[in-house]
Amino acid sequence: QVQLVKSGGGLVQAGGSMRLSCAGSGINNRAMAWYRQAPGKQREFVARISITGVTSYQNSLRGRFTVARDYAENTVYLQINSLKPEDTAVYYCNTFPPNTNGWGQGTQVTVSS
């Protein structure tokens, strides 16, 4: 089982950027994804990256979100640009498809207007 350590997140003004990180010893051998859950909403898929680095995004987020891997660091990143208040959510990394036991606490991203 992959043990994930997430970092990044916090408070940022609208229009700003943020990078989230997710590290774990088993990440390089798994397709990984980022998900998010906004207040009062269901958790949703944001982006995923295959073992070989092929990426895919939720259509409505394409262009502002970039998912990437660093194989040397066993880390997956989510770069978010031009942040909007509606991006406020708890962001999670997990495998793709998600592991039921792999959600963890997530990392809070709050975008102020």
Summary of the structure (lengths in Angstrom):
residues: 113
radius of gyration: 13.0
end to end distance: 38.8
largest distance: 38.8
contacts: 338
relative contact order: 0.31
helix: 8%
strand: 48%
